[in-house]
Structure formats: structure tokens, C-alpha cells
Amino acid sequence: MGKLLPDPQIGGIGGMLLWLFFITIALTFLLTTGLASVLIVAVVWGAILLVLYFVLSRILFRLKRGR
């Protein structure tokens, strides 16, 4: 079974572009179906996940560099 989300190991601009691509597809789908309340929830969850992604990637990067 393939992964639905981009691999967190992909760092930098490539990882950000992948995340933006997936989020754009999701938002476009929600906008075309007209689910405004779901759209708001998706934006909030997307923001939370992006923050977690960047925080965890920074922590992992520092751990890898420290070894």
C-alpha cells in the first residue's frame, strides 16, 4: 500500500512543495464540494500538521547532526 502523505525524511524546499501540493489538492477538493465547515477544519488541521512537521524535522536534524 502506497503512502498517502509525503515522506517526512524529505527535507527543505522539496518537502515543503510536496506538502503544499497535497494540501492544495485537498483544499481544491473541499472547495469544489462546497463544504465550508470541513474546509475550516482542514485548514486548522493542516496548519497544526505543518507546525508539527517542521518542529519534528528540526529535532530529527539536530539529533542526526549531534551523532
Biopython code that builds the backbone (N, CA, C, O; Angstrom):
import numpy as np
from Bio.PDB.StructureBuilder import StructureBuilder

atoms = [
    (1, "MET", "N", (0.845, -1.197, 0.000)),
    (1, "MET", "CA", (0.000, 0.000, 0.000)),
    (1, "MET", "C", (0.879, 1.245, 0.000)),
    (1, "MET", "O", (1.772, 1.372, 0.837)),
    (2, "GLY", "N", (0.637, 2.147, -0.916)),
    (2, "GLY", "CA", (1.458, 3.343, -1.030)),
    (2, "GLY", "C", (1.176, 4.347, 0.069)),
    (2, "GLY", "O", (0.129, 4.321, 0.715)),
    (3, "LYS", "N", (2.132, 5.222, 0.259)),
    (3, "LYS", "CA", (1.960, 6.265, 1.272)),
    (3, "LYS", "C", (1.080, 7.380, 0.712)),
    (3, "LYS", "O", (1.223, 7.773, -0.446)),
    (4, "LEU", "N", (0.166, 7.889, 1.547)),
    (4, "LEU", "CA", (-0.705, 8.982, 1.122)),
    (4, "LEU", "C", (-0.039, 10.331, 1.340)),
    (4, "LEU", "O", (-0.286, 11.281, 0.597)),
    (5, "LEU", "N", (0.810, 10.414, 2.363)),
    (5, "LEU", "CA", (1.464, 11.679, 2.684)),
    (5, "LEU", "C", (2.920, 11.633, 2.255)),
    (5, "LEU", "O", (3.506, 10.555, 2.159)),
    (6, "PRO", "N", (3.507, 12.791, 1.997)),
    (6, "PRO", "CA", (4.931, 12.831, 1.643)),
    (6, "PRO", "C", (5.800, 12.290, 2.775)),
    (6, "PRO", "O", (5.455, 12.395, 3.952)),
    (7, "ASP", "N", (6.924, 11.715, 2.393)),
    (7, "ASP", "CA", (7.849, 11.163, 3.379)),
    (7, "ASP", "C", (8.461, 12.297, 4.199)),
    (7, "ASP", "O", (9.051, 13.215, 3.629)),
    (8, "PRO", "N", (8.330, 12.249, 5.535)),
    (8, "PRO", "CA", (8.899, 13.314, 6.374)),
    (8, "PRO", "C", (10.413, 13.436, 6.248)),
    (8, "PRO", "O", (10.982, 14.465, 6.611)),
    (9, "GLN", "N", (11.073, 12.394, 5.737)),
    (9, "GLN", "CA", (12.526, 12.442, 5.600)),
    (9, "GLN", "C", (12.957, 13.413, 4.500)),
    (9, "GLN", "O", (14.099, 13.874, 4.480)),
    (10, "ILE", "N", (12.030, 13.719, 3.583)),
    (10, "ILE", "CA", (12.362, 14.675, 2.526)),
    (10, "ILE", "C", (12.396, 16.060, 3.148)),
    (10, "ILE", "O", (11.379, 16.542, 3.646)),
    (11, "GLY", "N", (13.539, 16.695, 3.125)),
    (11, "GLY", "CA", (13.662, 17.977, 3.813)),
    (11, "GLY", "C", (13.720, 19.146, 2.859)),
    (11, "GLY", "O", (13.742, 18.982, 1.639)),
    (12, "GLY", "N", (13.743, 20.319, 3.436)),
    (12, "GLY", "CA", (13.952, 21.539, 2.672)),
    (12, "GLY", "C", (12.797, 21.902, 1.766)),
    (12, "GLY", "O", (11.633, 21.646, 2.073)),
    (13, "ILE", "N", (13.150, 22.512, 0.629)),
    (13, "ILE", "CA", (12.146, 23.033, -0.297)),
    (13, "ILE", "C", (11.314, 21.904, -0.899)),
    (13, "ILE", "O", (10.105, 22.051, -1.073)),
    (14, "GLY", "N", (11.950, 20.783, -1.216)),
    (14, "GLY", "CA", (11.223, 19.663, -1.813)),
    (14, "GLY", "C", (10.110, 19.160, -0.914)),
    (14, "GLY", "O", (8.997, 18.909, -1.375)),
    (15, "GLY", "N", (10.408, 19.014, 0.366)),
    (15, "GLY", "CA", (9.389, 18.567, 1.315)),
    (15, "GLY", "C", (8.264, 19.573, 1.449)),
    (15, "GLY", "O", (7.093, 19.197, 1.512)),
    (16, "MET", "N", (8.615, 20.854, 1.492)),
    (16, "MET", "CA", (7.587, 21.896, 1.609)),
    (16, "MET", "C", (6.692, 21.900, 0.377)),
    (16, "MET", "O", (5.473, 22.025, 0.496)),
    (17, "LEU", "N", (7.293, 21.763, -0.814)),
    (17, "LEU", "CA", (6.499, 21.769, -2.037)),
    (17, "LEU", "C", (5.573, 20.565, -2.088)),
    (17, "LEU", "O", (4.431, 20.680, -2.533)),
    (18, "LEU", "N", (6.053, 19.409, -1.637)),
    (18, "LEU", "CA", (5.198, 18.224, -1.600)),
    (18, "LEU", "C", (4.008, 18.445, -0.686)),
    (18, "LEU", "O", (2.871, 18.151, -1.055)),
    (19, "TRP", "N", (4.272, 18.970, 0.526)),
    (19, "TRP", "CA", (3.186, 19.237, 1.468)),
    (19, "TRP", "C", (2.213, 20.239, 0.888)),
    (19, "TRP", "O", (1.003, 20.037, 0.990)),
    (20, "LEU", "N", (2.701, 21.323, 0.275)),
    (20, "LEU", "CA", (1.826, 22.331, -0.320)),
    (20, "LEU", "C", (0.988, 21.730, -1.442)),
    (20, "LEU", "O", (-0.181, 22.076, -1.609)),
    (21, "PHE", "N", (1.593, 20.827, -2.210)),
    (21, "PHE", "CA", (0.883, 20.156, -3.301)),
    (21, "PHE", "C", (-0.287, 19.342, -2.758)),
    (21, "PHE", "O", (-1.406, 19.449, -3.259)),
    (22, "PHE", "N", (-0.028, 18.523, -1.726)),
    (22, "PHE", "CA", (-1.083, 17.699, -1.141)),
    (22, "PHE", "C", (-2.171, 18.558, -0.508)),
    (22, "PHE", "O", (-3.358, 18.269, -0.662)),
    (23, "ILE", "N", (-1.774, 19.613, 0.205)),
    (23, "ILE", "CA", (-2.750, 20.491, 0.858)),
    (23, "ILE", "C", (-3.591, 21.218, -0.191)),
    (23, "ILE", "O", (-4.796, 21.389, -0.009)),
    (24, "THR", "N", (-2.959, 21.646, -1.287)),
    (24, "THR", "CA", (-3.692, 22.335, -2.350)),
    (24, "THR", "C", (-4.738, 21.418, -2.968)),
    (24, "THR", "O", (-5.864, 21.844, -3.225)),
    (25, "ILE", "N", (-4.371, 20.151, -3.211)),
    (25, "ILE", "CA", (-5.328, 19.190, -3.760)),
    (25, "ILE", "C", (-6.503, 19.016, -2.802)),
    (25, "ILE", "O", (-7.661, 19.021, -3.223)),
    (26, "ALA", "N", (-6.200, 18.861, -1.510)),
    (26, "ALA", "CA", (-7.262, 18.666, -0.520)),
    (26, "ALA", "C", (-8.177, 19.886, -0.452)),
    (26, "ALA", "O", (-9.400, 19.744, -0.426)),
    (27, "LEU", "N", (-7.591, 21.083, -0.423)),
    (27, "LEU", "CA", (-8.396, 22.300, -0.340)),
    (27, "LEU", "C", (-9.237, 22.494, -1.596)),
    (27, "LEU", "O", (-10.390, 22.918, -1.511)),
    (28, "THR", "N", (-8.669, 22.186, -2.764)),
    (28, "THR", "CA", (-9.419, 22.311, -4.015)),
    (28, "THR", "C", (-10.612, 21.367, -4.016)),
    (28, "THR", "O", (-11.708, 21.749, -4.425)),
    (29, "PHE", "N", (-10.404, 20.136, -3.560)),
    (29, "PHE", "CA", (-11.491, 19.159, -3.480)),
    (29, "PHE", "C", (-12.589, 19.657, -2.553)),
    (29, "PHE", "O", (-13.772, 19.576, -2.882)),
    (30, "LEU", "N", (-12.190, 20.178, -1.380)),
    (30, "LEU", "CA", (-13.182, 20.656, -0.414)),
    (30, "LEU", "C", (-13.928, 21.876, -0.947)),
    (30, "LEU", "O", (-15.130, 22.016, -0.723)),
    (31, "LEU", "N", (-13.218, 22.760, -1.653)),
    (31, "LEU", "CA", (-13.869, 23.953, -2.202)),
    (31, "LEU", "C", (-14.873, 23.580, -3.284)),
    (31, "LEU", "O", (-15.955, 24.163, -3.353)),
    (32, "THR", "N", (-14.522, 22.608, -4.134)),
    (32, "THR", "CA", (-15.423, 22.231, -5.223)),
    (32, "THR", "C", (-16.644, 21.490, -4.690)),
    (32, "THR", "O", (-17.701, 21.523, -5.321)),
    (33, "THR", "N", (-16.525, 20.822, -3.540)),
    (33, "THR", "CA", (-17.684, 20.146, -2.962)),
    (33, "THR", "C", (-18.496, 21.106, -2.097)),
    (33, "THR", "O", (-19.609, 20.775, -1.690)),
    (34, "GLY", "N", (-17.953, 22.293, -1.810)),
    (34, "GLY", "CA", (-18.703, 23.313, -1.094)),
    (34, "GLY", "C", (-18.874, 23.049, 0.389)),
    (34, "GLY", "O", (-19.852, 23.495, 0.988)),
    (35, "LEU", "N", (-17.944, 22.336, 0.987)),
    (35, "LEU", "CA", (-18.048, 22.033, 2.416)),
    (35, "LEU", "C", (-17.238, 23.061, 3.197)),
    (35, "LEU", "O", (-16.065, 22.837, 3.496)),
    (36, "ALA", "N", (-17.862, 24.179, 3.524)),
    (36, "ALA", "CA", (-17.136, 25.284, 4.153)),
    (36, "ALA", "C", (-16.650, 24.917, 5.554)),
    (36, "ALA", "O", (-15.521, 25.238, 5.923)),
    (37, "SER", "N", (-17.499, 24.247, 6.335)),
    (37, "SER", "CA", (-17.101, 23.902, 7.705)),
    (37, "SER", "C", (-15.957, 22.889, 7.694)),
    (37, "SER", "O", (-15.032, 22.976, 8.503)),
    (38, "VAL", "N", (-16.028, 21.930, 6.773)),
    (38, "VAL", "CA", (-14.952, 20.942, 6.651)),
    (38, "VAL", "C", (-13.674, 21.629, 6.188)),
    (38, "VAL", "O", (-12.577, 21.249, 6.596)),
    (39, "LEU", "N", (-13.817, 22.639, 5.337)),
    (39, "LEU", "CA", (-12.660, 23.391, 4.853)),
    (39, "LEU", "C", (-11.942, 24.079, 6.002)),
    (39, "LEU", "O", (-10.713, 24.060, 6.075)),
    (40, "ILE", "N", (-12.716, 24.690, 6.903)),
    (40, "ILE", "CA", (-12.112, 25.367, 8.053)),
    (40, "ILE", "C", (-11.354, 24.363, 8.918)),
    (40, "ILE", "O", (-10.226, 24.625, 9.337)),
    (41, "VAL", "N", (-11.978, 23.212, 9.184)),
    (41, "VAL", "CA", (-11.325, 22.170, 9.982)),
    (41, "VAL", "C", (-10.056, 21.688, 9.287)),
    (41, "VAL", "O", (-9.032, 21.473, 9.935)),
    (42, "ALA", "N", (-10.126, 21.518, 7.961)),
    (42, "ALA", "CA", (-8.963, 21.048, 7.206)),
    (42, "ALA", "C", (-7.820, 22.057, 7.269)),
    (42, "ALA", "O", (-6.656, 21.672, 7.384)),
    (43, "VAL", "N", (-8.148, 23.350, 7.193)),
    (43, "VAL", "CA", (-7.108, 24.382, 7.267)),
    (43, "VAL", "C", (-6.442, 24.358, 8.639)),
    (43, "VAL", "O", (-5.218, 24.443, 8.744)),
    (44, "VAL", "N", (-7.261, 24.241, 9.697)),
    (44, "VAL", "CA", (-6.706, 24.196, 11.055)),
    (44, "VAL", "C", (-5.814, 22.975, 11.218)),
    (44, "VAL", "O", (-4.691, 23.088, 11.709)),
    (45, "TRP", "N", (-6.308, 21.800, 10.806)),
    (45, "TRP", "CA", (-5.508, 20.583, 10.920)),
    (45, "TRP", "C", (-4.245, 20.667, 10.073)),
    (45, "TRP", "O", (-3.179, 20.215, 10.492)),
    (46, "GLY", "N", (-4.365, 21.248, 8.874)),
    (46, "GLY", "CA", (-3.196, 21.400, 8.014)),
    (46, "GLY", "C", (-2.132, 22.270, 8.663)),
    (46, "GLY", "O", (-0.942, 21.964, 8.591)),
    (47, "ALA", "N", (-2.565, 23.359, 9.298)),
    (47, "ALA", "CA", (-1.617, 24.241, 9.979)),
    (47, "ALA", "C", (-0.944, 23.518, 11.138)),
    (47, "ALA", "O", (0.268, 23.625, 11.322)),
    (48, "ILE", "N", (-1.738, 22.775, 11.925)),
    (48, "ILE", "CA", (-1.180, 22.022, 13.058)),
    (48, "ILE", "C", (-0.174, 20.994, 12.562)),
    (48, "ILE", "O", (0.914, 20.863, 13.123)),
    (49, "LEU", "N", (-0.538, 20.262, 11.506)),
    (49, "LEU", "CA", (0.357, 19.228, 10.979)),
    (49, "LEU", "C", (1.633, 19.835, 10.406)),
    (49, "LEU", "O", (2.713, 19.267, 10.567)),
    (50, "LEU", "N", (1.520, 20.982, 9.740)),
    (50, "LEU", "CA", (2.719, 21.628, 9.204)),
    (50, "LEU", "C", (3.658, 22.066, 10.317)),
    (50, "LEU", "O", (4.873, 21.889, 10.218)),
    (51, "VAL", "N", (3.095, 22.639, 11.380)),
    (51, "VAL", "CA", (3.926, 23.062, 12.512)),
    (51, "VAL", "C", (4.611, 21.852, 13.127)),
    (51, "VAL", "O", (5.811, 21.888, 13.400)),
    (52, "LEU", "N", (3.851, 20.773, 13.347)),
    (52, "LEU", "CA", (4.441, 19.551, 13.906)),
    (52, "LEU", "C", (5.531, 19.006, 12.990)),
    (52, "LEU", "O", (6.585, 18.574, 13.458)),
    (53, "TYR", "N", (5.273, 19.028, 11.679)),
    (53, "TYR", "CA", (6.243, 18.519, 10.718)),
    (53, "TYR", "C", (7.561, 19.294, 10.795)),
    (53, "TYR", "O", (8.637, 18.698, 10.833)),
    (54, "PHE", "N", (7.467, 20.633, 10.817)),
    (54, "PHE", "CA", (8.682, 21.437, 10.862)),
    (54, "PHE", "C", (9.416, 21.264, 12.189)),
    (54, "PHE", "O", (10.644, 21.183, 12.212)),
    (55, "VAL", "N", (8.668, 21.207, 13.300)),
    (55, "VAL", "CA", (9.304, 21.033, 14.611)),
    (55, "VAL", "C", (10.013, 19.688, 14.673)),
    (55, "VAL", "O", (11.170, 19.610, 15.087)),
    (56, "LEU", "N", (9.319, 18.625, 14.260)),
    (56, "LEU", "CA", (9.921, 17.289, 14.316)),
    (56, "LEU", "C", (11.108, 17.174, 13.366)),
    (56, "LEU", "O", (12.104, 16.532, 13.701)),
    (57, "SER", "N", (11.017, 17.787, 12.183)),
    (57, "SER", "CA", (12.141, 17.697, 11.252)),
    (57, "SER", "C", (13.362, 18.429, 11.801)),
    (57, "SER", "O", (14.491, 17.980, 11.605)),
    (58, "ARG", "N", (13.148, 19.553, 12.488)),
    (58, "ARG", "CA", (14.268, 20.267, 13.113)),
    (58, "ARG", "C", (14.903, 19.416, 14.213)),
    (58, "ARG", "O", (16.127, 19.324, 14.310)),
    (59, "ILE", "N", (14.055, 18.793, 15.044)),
    (59, "ILE", "CA", (14.569, 17.955, 16.133)),
    (59, "ILE", "C", (15.353, 16.782, 15.559)),
    (59, "ILE", "O", (16.450, 16.480, 16.029)),
    (60, "LEU", "N", (14.795, 16.116, 14.541)),
    (60, "LEU", "CA", (15.480, 14.977, 13.930)),
    (60, "LEU", "C", (16.793, 15.415, 13.293)),
    (60, "LEU", "O", (17.794, 14.703, 13.382)),
    (61, "PHE", "N", (16.795, 16.581, 12.650)),
    (61, "PHE", "CA", (18.012, 17.081, 12.016)),
    (61, "PHE", "C", (19.098, 17.322, 13.057)),
    (61, "PHE", "O", (20.262, 16.988, 12.839)),
    (62, "ARG", "N", (18.710, 17.904, 14.192)),
    (62, "ARG", "CA", (19.693, 18.170, 15.251)),
    (62, "ARG", "C", (20.194, 16.874, 15.865)),
    (62, "ARG", "O", (21.375, 16.758, 16.193)),
    (63, "LEU", "N", (19.302, 15.893, 16.025)),
    (63, "LEU", "CA", (19.724, 14.604, 16.581)),
    (63, "LEU", "C", (20.701, 13.912, 15.637)),
    (63, "LEU", "O", (21.709, 13.361, 16.080)),
    (64, "LYS", "N", (20.407, 13.938, 14.331)),
    (64, "LYS", "CA", (21.300, 13.309, 13.358)),
    (64, "LYS", "C", (22.650, 14.007, 13.343)),
    (64, "LYS", "O", (23.692, 13.355, 13.274)),
    (65, "ARG", "N", (22.631, 15.348, 13.410)),
    (65, "ARG", "CA", (23.879, 16.111, 13.366)),
    (65, "ARG", "C", (24.691, 15.895, 14.636)),
    (65, "ARG", "O", (25.921, 15.938, 14.606)),
    (66, "GLY", "N", (24.000, 15.662, 15.757)),
    (66, "GLY", "CA", (24.699, 15.501, 17.029)),
    (66, "GLY", "C", (25.459, 14.197, 17.138)),
    (66, "GLY", "O", (26.413, 14.087, 17.908)),
    (67, "ARG", "N", (25.025, 13.188, 16.349)),
    (67, "ARG", "CA", (25.691, 11.880, 16.448)),
    (67, "ARG", "C", (27.013, 11.863, 15.740)),
    (67, "ARG", "O", (27.695, 10.838, 15.730)),
]
sb = StructureBuilder()
sb.init_structure("model")
sb.init_model(0)
sb.init_chain("A")
sb.init_seg("    ")
for serial, (resi, resn, name, xyz) in enumerate(atoms, 1):
    if name == "N":
        sb.init_residue(resn, " ", resi, " ")
    sb.init_atom(name, np.array(xyz, "f"), 0.0, 1.0, " ", f" {name:<3s}", serial, name[0])
structure = sb.get_structure()
